Amino acid sequence: MRVTANSDTCAVSSLCVYRVPGVFDQDEDGLVLVLDESPAEALHEEIRRAARGCPTKSIRVVEESAAEGAVELARGDAG
Amino acid sequence: MSTQTPPRYPFAWTPPMQVPEALRTVHKTSAIEVTLPSGDVATLVTRYKDVRALFADKRLSRNIARPDCARISKDNDLFMDPNIDPDPPEHTRVRSLVTKAFTARRIEALRPYVQQVADQLLDEMAAGPQPVELNEALAFPLPIMVICKLLGVPPEDRDQFRAYVDGFLSVTKLAPEEVGKCRQNLWKYLGDLIDSKRENPGDDLVSELIRVRDDEDDSRLNEHELHFWTQGLLIAGYVTTASQIGTGTAVLLHHPEFVRAIQADWSLVPSTVEELLRTQIMGSSVGTMRYAIDDIPLSDGSVIKKGTSVLLSEEGANMDPEVFDCPFELDIRRKENHHMTFGAGLHYCVGAALARMELQVATESLLRRFPDIRLAAPAEELPRALGGFMEGFTEIPVEW
C-alpha cells in the first residue's frame, strides 16, 4: 500500500491523525503530513477507513497487489 | 403537481427520543422542498451521497446575503452579513489563520485543562442537592470555560456573553428588537475585548488574530472580519458543544444498558460520542444554508436550479439506510461512522476535534464520577428549546 495526501485540499479535521497517528501528522498550520508512505499491513484497514472518512478526500491510497498491479481505491463514499 | 405548502422544517422531535417520521421517509428522493420558520421555501438535500458531494461543490455558494435567498428567520439576519464573503478565496484566507489553533496537537495540549474544569464542575455538582440540572452544572459551563481559555475571554464575562449569544441565535424565540439588542451588545462586547487584547496581548487566539490584523498588510484580515470571525468562533465553540453534551448525555441516560456497557469498557467512549453526534438529536441543518449559482444535478436525476436556496440535511445523511446499517438505532459500537454532523469539504467544522475532545472528557468523567447517574424525570417529559438555533433539551434533571 502507498499512502499520499494533498495538503492543498486539507481542511484540518484531524481525523486521520487521531485514527492512525504513526502514519498521519500535521504541520504547524495543521495541514496533513504523511509520515509513513508504505505502512505495515496491520494498519491498512484503519488507513482505508481514514481515507474514506476524510471530509475533503485528501488522502490517496494505492493498493499494490502482485496479481493486478497498482489499483487505486475509489475515494468517493464512506459506506 | 401538488399545490400544498411544503412541510415545515426543522422537523419536530416529538416525542423527544424518537426519530421524526419525516426523517424516516426523507430518502425516497434526493431532495424535498421545505418551509422554514421565516415562511420562505428552501430545497432540503436528503441523501448521504448528495449531501457529501454538495458540501464540497463550488456551485453552491455559502454567501447567503442575497436578496432572493431564503431566510431562516424573519426576525433575525442569521449568518447574513453582506460585508463577509464566506466563499473562497476570501474564506480560505481567513480559515487558514485559525486552523493552526485547532490542530490535533494543540487540542491534546488543552485536554488536561478540559479535564480539570470537568472535575471541578463535577465536584460542585456532587456537593450540592439532588436532582441536578445537567445543562447548568456541566454542559454549558464546560465549553464556555474552554472557549474562553482558547480565545482569551475573561471567565467572569461568560454569563454576560452567554445571554447575548442566546439572543443572537434566536430564530423565533425573541422579538426582532430583542435580537437586535443582543447583537449590538455582543458586537460591542467583542470590540471592547479586541481593544483590551490590543493593549495587553496574551497567548490566545484573539491576540493572535489581532497580530495578523495589525502586523501584516491589510489584505490579511480587516477590522470587521476580525470582529465577525471572533464572534463566530465564540458562538460556534460554545453553544453547539454545550447542546450536544447535554442532549447527548440525556439520550445516553435514556439507555442505561449503554451506560453499563461503557462503564465496563471505557474504550467505548469515542464511538459513543460519534454515535450521539450522528443521531444529533439536538439540532437541524438550518445552518447549512447555501445558494445555487448554477444548475446542479442530484443522484436521482433531478436538478437543483440555479437561484435555489439549499439546505444540506446532515440528519438526513446521517440516517441514510444506504450508508448506515439500522440508521435509526443508537449503536455505541458502530465502527464505520463517517457522519455529516461537522459537514464535509472545505467548510468542515474547524472546531470538530476540540468538540470531540470535550464530549469525550465530559461523557467519561460524568459516568466515572457518578456510576449510578440516571435521569430524574421521564425522558418523554424533557422540555426542548424551541425557536432557537439549537433545539436540545433545556432541562435535564439527573440524580445518582
Interface residues (C-beta under 8 A of the other chain):
Chain A: T9 A11 V12 S13 S14 L15 V17 Y18 Q26 E28 D29 G30 R49 R52 G53 P55 T56 K57 D77 A78 G79
Chain B: Y48 K49 R52 F55 A56 S96 T99 K100 F102 T103 A104 R105 I107 E322 V323 E336 H338 F342 G343 A344 G345 L346 H347 Y348 C349 V350 A352 A353
